[in-house]
Amino acid sequence: MTGGLSNPVTRIGSGAWPLLLVAAGLAGGSMAVPRAGADELLVGAAISVRQPLVEIAARYGVERPGARVRLTFGATSSLAAQVRAGAPIDVLVSADERIVDELERRGFVAREGRREFALNRLVVLVAADLEISVDRPENLDRPEVKRIAIPEVAVPVGRYAREWLASRGLLKKLEGRIVPTAHARATLAAVDHGQVDVAIVYATDARLSRAARVAFEIPEAEQPHIAYVAARVTNSQHRELANDFLAYLGNQATEAVLRRAGFTVPEDPP
C-alpha cells in the first residue's frame, strides 16, 4: 500500500473531489425543481458539513416557497479566497471561526446574523490493511506508519490536526510522513482507498468510511474547538434572504438534522 515512500509531496484530492454545486429543494422526499424567477441564495460551505446541509437547505426551500438555495462545497480556505475575490456567494459556512473572524475584520462578511451552529471532533482513522495497532497517539510514530493524510494548514482540519500533533510533541517527528490533501473529504478518501496508512479526520467524516476504521478518538481534553460558523457575505444581493437562512440554521429541525449526521450543536453538553 505505501510502497515504502517517505517524505511524500503528492497532494491528494485536488482533482478527485472538485467543488460540488447542488440546487436544494425538497418535496415529498425528493428534490424539487425550483420555481422560475425565484430568489436564489448561493451558500458556499465546508465540504465536511455537506451531508446535513443538503437536507437543511432542501427543507428551507420547502418552508420558504419561492426561495431557492444553491450549495457549493469545498475547503473553507478555498471558499474564503473566493469571497475575497468577489465571488457571488451570499452565505459562507466555515469549519473554522478564525477564518470568519478574519473576513469580518476586513469587511467581507457581516457581523449581523452570524451564527455558530454546529460542532465537530477529531478522530484518527487507519487503513483496513494496516496490520499494527494504532490505539494511542505515540503509535503514530511507529515505523510501519509511513503515510499520514492531513490537509494543508490553511484548511481547517489540517490546522486542527497539526495543532493537536504539536501539543503531543509529534508534529516534527511526523512531518516527513504527512501527505497533504485538498480538504476533509479527500483526507477520508485517501485512507479509505488505502493510499495512506493513517488519516486525522472529523468524527462526522469517519462515519462515512467504507473500509478504514477508527483507531482512536482524540481525548476530550485535547480536542480543539471545531465550530461551524455561518455568516452573510457583505456584498450579497439577497441580504434579507441570507439573514433568514442564517436564523434557520438555529431552529430545532435543523439541529435534529445535524445531530443525526453526528454533529453536536453549541448548547449540547460535552
SVG drawing of the C-alpha trace seen along z (x, -y; Angstrom):
<svg xmlns="http://www.w3.org/2000/svg" viewBox="-45 -46 56 53">
<polyline fill="none" stroke="black" stroke-width="0.4" points="0.0,0.0 2.6,-2.5 5.4,-1.3 7.9,-2.4 7.6,-6.0 8.9,-8.7 8.6,-12.5 5.8,-12.3 4.8,-15.5 1.7,-14.4 -1.4,-16.4 -4.2,-14.0 -7.7,-15.0 -7.2,-18.2 -8.9,-16.7 -10.9,-13.8 -13.2,-16.0 -14.0,-19.2 -16.3,-21.8 -19.8,-20.4 -22.8,-22.5 -26.3,-21.4 -29.6,-23.1 -31.7,-22.4 -35.4,-21.9 -37.3,-19.1 -40.9,-17.9 -42.2,-14.6 -38.7,-13.3 -37.4,-14.2 -35.5,-17.1 -38.0,-19.6 -37.5,-21.8 -37.3,-25.4 -39.9,-27.9 -38.8,-30.2 -37.8,-33.6 -37.4,-32.6 -35.0,-34.4 -31.7,-32.4 -29.2,-32.2 -25.7,-30.8 -24.2,-29.2 -20.5,-28.3 -20.0,-25.6 -17.2,-23.5 -17.4,-20.1 -17.4,-18.3 -20.9,-19.6 -22.2,-18.6 -24.5,-15.7 -26.7,-17.6 -26.6,-20.9 -28.1,-19.5 -31.1,-18.3 -31.3,-21.6 -31.2,-23.7 -33.8,-21.4 -36.1,-21.8 -35.6,-25.5 -36.8,-25.6 -40.0,-23.8 -40.7,-26.1 -39.9,-29.3 -41.9,-28.9 -40.3,-30.8 -36.9,-30.8 -34.1,-28.8 -30.8,-27.7 -27.7,-26.6 -24.9,-25.0 -21.3,-24.9 -18.8,-22.8 -15.1,-22.8 -12.3,-23.6 -13.2,-26.6 -9.9,-28.2 -10.8,-28.0 -14.3,-29.3 -12.9,-32.2 -10.5,-33.0 -13.4,-33.2 -15.3,-35.6 -12.2,-37.8 -12.1,-37.8 -15.7,-38.9 -17.4,-35.7 -21.3,-36.0 -21.6,-33.9 -24.3,-35.1 -23.6,-33.0 -20.3,-31.4 -20.4,-28.3 -16.9,-27.9 -15.4,-25.0 -13.1,-27.5 -14.3,-30.5 -10.9,-32.2 -11.4,-32.4 -14.8,-34.1 -13.2,-36.5 -10.5,-37.5 -13.1,-38.0 -15.2,-40.1 -12.3,-42.3 -11.6,-43.0 -15.3,-43.7 -16.0,-40.7 -18.7,-39.2 -21.2,-40.9 -21.5,-40.5 -25.3,-40.8 -26.8,-37.3 -23.5,-35.5 -24.2,-32.1 -22.2,-29.3 -24.5,-26.3 -22.5,-23.0 -19.5,-21.5 -17.3,-18.6 -14.4,-16.4 -11.2,-14.8 -10.6,-11.1 -7.7,-9.0 -8.5,-6.5 -6.3,-3.7 -6.4,-1.8 -8.2,1.5 -5.0,3.4 -2.8,1.8 -1.6,4.7 -0.3,2.9 -2.3,1.4 -2.5,-2.4 -4.6,-2.8 -2.8,-5.8 -1.0,-8.9 2.5,-7.6 1.8,-4.7 1.6,-7.2 5.4,-7.3 5.8,-3.6 7.9,-2.8 5.1,-0.9 3.1,-4.1 4.7,-5.6 2.0,-7.9 -0.4,-10.1 -3.1,-12.1 -3.7,-15.6 -4.8,-18.7 -2.5,-21.7 -2.5,-24.0 -4.7,-26.6 -7.6,-24.0 -9.3,-24.0 -9.0,-20.2 -5.3,-20.5 -4.7,-23.2 -6.6,-21.4 -4.7,-18.2 -1.3,-19.9 -2.1,-21.8 -3.0,-18.6 0.1,-16.7 2.2,-19.6 0.6,-19.6 1.6,-15.9 5.2,-16.6 4.6,-14.6 4.4,-17.1 8.1,-17.4 8.6,-13.7 5.9,-13.0 6.3,-15.9 8.2,-13.8 5.3,-11.3 2.4,-13.7 0.7,-13.5 -1.1,-16.8 -4.8,-16.5 -7.1,-19.1 -9.8,-19.1 -11.6,-17.0 -13.3,-14.5 -10.2,-14.0 -8.5,-13.0 -11.1,-10.4 -10.9,-9.1 -7.1,-8.7 -7.3,-6.4 -10.5,-4.7 -8.8,-3.8 -5.6,-2.6 -3.5,-5.4 -2.2,-6.2 -1.9,-4.3 -3.4,-6.8 -5.6,-10.0 -6.8,-12.5 -10.4,-13.4 -13.5,-14.8 -15.7,-12.4 -18.6,-13.0 -16.5,-12.1 -15.3,-8.9 -19.0,-7.8 -18.9,-7.8 -15.9,-5.5 -16.4,-2.2 -13.1,-0.4 -11.0,-2.4 -11.5,-2.0 -11.4,-4.3 -8.1,-3.7 -8.9,-6.2 -10.8,-9.4 -8.7,-12.3 -9.3,-12.7 -11.9,-15.3 -9.3,-17.4 -7.2,-17.6 -10.0,-18.3 -9.7,-21.6 -12.8,-23.8 -14.2,-22.9 -17.1,-25.2 -19.0,-25.7 -19.9,-29.3 -22.2,-30.8 -22.1,-34.5 -23.6,-36.7 -21.2,-38.0 -21.2,-41.8 -21.9,-42.3 -24.7,-39.8 -27.6,-40.9 -30.0,-38.9 -29.5,-40.3 -32.9,-39.6 -32.9,-36.0 -29.4,-35.4 -30.2,-36.6 -33.3,-34.4 -31.3,-31.4 -28.8,-32.1 -31.6,-32.2 -33.0,-29.0 -29.7,-27.2 -30.6,-27.6 -34.0,-26.1 -34.9,-22.7 -35.5,-20.9 -32.0,-21.9 -30.4,-20.9 -32.0,-17.5 -30.6,-17.0 -27.1,-17.9 -27.3,-15.5 -28.4,-12.7 -25.3,-13.3 -23.0,-13.1 -22.5,-16.8 -23.3,-18.4 -24.9,-21.9 -23.5,-24.6 -25.9,-24.0 -25.3,-20.3 -23.4,-19.0 -19.8,-17.8"/>
</svg>
